């Protein structure tokens, strides 16, 4: 099994909170798609002939800013040079206002079978503040169009902890999301990243960060409401109806190898991690010259242990201690002792799985950092 991620960095406009690599230089879309196709050809079979691709994910940026013709070129090349499983999951991220009747009709001609949309909030005032292009009504209309076209695997993203947002505001967002009856929901607490307009607003005193206790209440409310509605809380920020977990994202959390295509895209093959240059012009130029401009890191045993901690503990199953070396298992349990005593971690003795408890979820970053090694263990 293997995953394939394709990064589409184009956005019509930038959201004030976004720290991902993206660009509003839309005039380079065709040259970029041509470069993506070249990279797909260059790296065909990189994960080995026995590794069928089971998940394909187009992320961004805004993949729905590509034309249907450009998307078809991309998928045709992908299928030509890669061995893709018959039941593969094909996900594309879309902005709600891009999901027009014409776009959906074109999408139906492609192998896409899962749609992920960034709703973020169901309040038009907050959407405008975030510099989101869409409106609340466009989210609802997009879901209706996709349903009418036969799509049965739709995910939306929400954000909480926005400046000035109240618990009642957040509950209203959850209620609206549930009314759409989508199969999957991802919800993230707003992180104010450096070098973003939102961070500058914080520095200038134009906004204040949301109180940590309010963020905790929002997260607890999210968990309660979605569990009551029948969603499985399978990862810290992700909820799915039974059978609708994101297979692609799950592969990141269980250590499945994957290839990243495009500017700033990361790849992982168990022993190495690499990432393409985070510059659109350099990426296109190097690919046109028949070269891939990237950096690479060799993953030693200690690094792989730390990686395992940071991904496995995010899931509801938790960390399988039997997969660790004796040295790392001993180190992990020693450092986990106080969190077990405090009720932030739980250990299933029979299966040897270590997982975060409900209370531990909100302080997961702190717990993971304490379990990680510094190479001296």
N, C-alpha and C positions, 0 to 999 in steps of 0.2 A: 504494500500500500504506500501511496505517496500523495502529497498535495501540491498544487500549483497555484501560486499567487501572482497576479498581474497587476502592477500598480499603474493607475491612470491618474496623473497628477493635476489634471485640468479642472479649474473651477471658474465659473462665470464671475464670482466675487468671493472674497475671503471673509469668513466668519471671524469675529473678534477674539475668539478663544482658541482658534486652531493652531496647534504646534506641529502638525504633520507637514511633510514636504509636499507643496502644491504650487501651482502657478496659474495666473490668469492670462497667459500668452496663448490664446486659443488658436492663433494662426499656425501653430506648429503641430496641430493634432495629426495631420496626415503623415508628416515626416516622422512623428513619434510612433504612430501605428506601424509604419514601414519598418522602423528600427526594432520594435517589439517582435515583429514577425521574423526579422533576421536573427534576433537573439534566441527565439524559440527554435529556429533551425540550427543555430550554432550549438545549442545545449541539448539537442534531442538525445534521449537515452541516457542522460547524465546520472539518473538515479538507478540505472541498471535495468536490463530488459525484463526482469521478473517483477519489477515494481510498477504495476498498473497505476495510473493516476485515478484516484477515487474522488478527489474533490478539486474543483477549480473555483477560484474566487477572484473577481474583479473588484478591487478596492481603490480608494483614492484619498484626496481628490474627489472627483465626481465622474465615475465611469459613464453615467447617462448623458454626459456632455459630448460623448462620441456619437457619430451618426450610426444608423443601423448598418449602412454599407461598411463603415470602418469596423464595427463590431463583428460583422460577418467575415470580413477579411481576417480578423484576429482569430476567430473560432475555426475557420477553415484551415488556417496555418497550424493552429494548435492540434487539431485532429489529424492533420496530415503527418506530423512529425512526432506524435506522442501516442503511446498505447493507453487509451482511456477506457476505464471500466464501463460496462453497459449501464450500470445503475449509478453512475457518477453524479455527484451533487454539483450543479453549476449555479453559483451565486453571483449576482451583480448588485452593487450598491447604486441606488438611485436617489436623486433629489425629487421630492414629491411633485414640484412644478414641471419637471421634465417628463413625468408620466402622462403624456398626452395620448389621445386616442390613436394617433398615427404612430407614436413611439411604441405603444403596446402591441399594435398590429405587427410592427416590424419585429418586436421582441419574440413574438410567437413563431417566427421563422428560424429562430436560433435555439441552441440546446439549453438555454437558461431555464431552470426549474425552481429557482429560489430567488426571492427578491428581498433586499434589505434596504429600508428607507430611513433616513434621518429625520424624524419628526421633531425631536428635541423637547418641544413643549406644545401644549394645546392652548396657548394664549398668544394672540397676535401682537400684543404690546411687547411681550418678552421676546418673541421671534424677531421683531424689528430691532430691539435692543441688541440682540446677538448678531445682527446683520444676516439673518437667514433670508433666502430669497422667496420662500414659499409662505403661504398662509395656512391657517388651520383648515379651512374649507378645502384647500388643495390636497391635504393629507387624506381627508375623508374621500374625496373624489378619486384619488389615485388608487386607494384600496378597492373602491367600487369597480373601477375599470379593470383592475387586475383580476378580481373575482369573476367578473363577467367574461374575461378572456380565459378563465379556467385555471388560474394559478391558485394552488392550494398550500403553498409554503411561503408565507409572508412574515417578515420580521420588521420591527421598527425599533429605533433607538430613542431613548428619552434621557434627559439630563435633569438632575435636581441639585439643590444648593445654589441656585442662581441668585445674584444680588437682589435683595428685597423680596425674595420668594418666601411665602409663608407655608406652614404645614397644610393649611386648607387649599392653597394654590396647588400644591403637589398632589393632594388627594384628588383634586378635580382633574389633573392630568392623567392620573392612573385610571380614574373612572372613564374618561374619554377613550383611553387606549383599550380598556377592556371592552368597551362598546363596539369596537371594530372587530373583535373576535379573531385577532391575528394568532398565528401559530407560535410565534416566538417574540420575545421582548428582551432588549438589552437596556440596562439603565445604569448611568454613570454619574457619580458625584462630580460636579464641575471642578476641574483642576485649573488654577490660574498659572499658565505656563509663561516663563520668561520670554521676552522678545515677541510678545503678542500685544495687540492694542488693549486687550482687557487688563494685562499686567500693567501697562502704562497708566490706565485709568485708576488702578489701585494705587500706584505710586503717586499719582496726582491728587489722591484723596477724593476722587469722584465716586468711587464705590467702596464698600467694605466687604470683607469676606464673611460668608455665612458662619454663624456660630456652630461649633463642633457638636454641641448637644442637639441642636436643631437638625443637623445633618444625620445624626444617629437616629433621631425620631423619624426622619423621612425614609431612611433605609429600612428601619423596622416596619414602618407602615407599608412600604413596597413589598417586603417579604410576606407579611400577613395577607395583604389584599390579593396578591397573585397566587399564593398557595390556596387560599379560599376559593379562587376561581378555577382551580384545577391545574395550575402550571407547576412544573417541576423546577425547583431552584437548583440547577445542576452545576452552576459555577458562580463565583462571587457576584458577578454583574449580569448573569444571564438566566433567563427563565423560558421554559418551553412546554408546550403541551406534549403529552406522551408520544414518543416517536418523532419529535420534531427538534431535537437538539441540532445545533449547527455542527455538522460533521466536519467541516473544514476547521473551524476554530477548536473543536475538540481534539483534532490531530495535533495542534500546537501544544495542548495541555498534556497529551499522553506521549509526547516525544516522537511522533511520526516524522520521517524526513519530508522536506518540502523544498521546492525551487521557487525563488522569487524572480520574476521577470520585470524589467523596467527600472527607471531611475529610482534610487533609494531603496529598492526591493532587497529583502534579506533571503538567504537560503541556508538550509541546515541539513546535514547528512549524518548525524550522530557524532562524527569525529571532528567536523569543521563547521564553522559558521562564516558566511561571507555576505557582503553587502555591496550593491552597485553604487556608483558615484551618485551623490545627491545633487546633481546639476543637470537640468534638461538638455542644455546645449552640449555639454561634455559627453553626456550619455549618447546622444544621437550621433555626434561626430565619431566617437570611438567605435560604435557599432557599424557605422558606414565604412570604417576602415578595417572592418573584420576583426576587431578586438573588443573584449569586454573589460571595461575599466572598473575594477572592484578591489576591495580589501578583504583579507581573510584572517581568521583566527583559528588556531588549532585548539581543540578542547581537550584538556587533560582530565584526569579522573576527578580532581577537586572542582573544576569548573562545571563538569557534567553534574556533579552532586548539587552544586548551588543552583544550576538551571532546573534540576528536578524539584528541588524545594519550592522554587518560585512558580512553577507551573502546576505541579501535582496538588499542592495544598489549596489551589484555587477551586478545585472541583469538589463536588459533594462526596465522591468516593474517597478522596484524600490521597495520601502518600503510601504506596506499597513498600513497606520496610524490607520485604524480602528481595527487592530489586537492588538494594544498596549493598555495598561491600561491608564486611564486618566492621572495618574501621569507621566508615561513615554512619553505619547504623548505630554503633555505640555512641559516637559523637552526637548524633541527632537526638537520641533518647536522653542523653545527659542534659542537653540544653533544653529539651522539651519538658523536663520534670516540673519546673515551676509553673509552666502553663497548664500542665495536666492537673496540678494541685489547685490552681486558680480557676479551673473549669473553662479555660479558653481553648484547650485541645482535648481530644478524646482518643483513646487507643483501644481498638478492638483486638484483644489478646488472641482470639482464635484465628482471625484472618491476617493479623499483623498490619492493619491499616491505621495510619495516624491521620486524623482529620480535624479541621476547625469546628468548634461548636458554634451555636448561634451567637453567643457572646463574643467568640473569637473572630467572627467574620469582620466586624467593624474595625478591629485593630490588626487585621491580617498582615499588613506591611511590616509592622513592628515585630510580630511573631516570626515571620519569615526571615527577617534580617538577623534575628537572634539565633535561628537555626542554621544559618549559612556559615560556612567556614572561611577562614582567611588563608588557607593553604598550610597551616601549621598543625592542623589536627592529626 
